[in-house]
Amino acid sequence: MRLKEEMLRLLKEDIEFRYTVLGYLGLDEVIKAIRELQKQVAEHSKAIRSLQEQVAENTKAIRELQKQVAEH
């Protein structure tokens, strides 16, 4: 049990050890891929916000044009 307890302690407390174990398990590549996906999601979220602003502006312009057409 001592080895198991020591391994768990090291995984919990020693970040270098944790990443070494992840590397041996092949999970370091998974973590890198997840980080890249997080970055892409953030970029897409920014692009979506920009598009939402453009849609709001276009909607406002359309309403103004509809109002002008209705007045004439």
C-alpha positions, 0 to 999 in steps of 0.5 A: 500500500505504501507505493500506491499511497506514494504514487497518489501523493506524487500525482496530487502534489508534484506537477512534474511527476504528474506530467511525466505520468501523463506522457507515459500514458500518452495523455499529454497529446490529448491535453495538448489537443484539448488546449488547442480546441479551447483556443479555437473555441475562444476564437470562434466565440469572439467571431460569433459575438462580432457576427451577433453585433453585425446582425443587430446593426442590420436588424436595426437598419432594416427596421428603420427602412421598413418604417420609412417605406411604411411612411411613404 
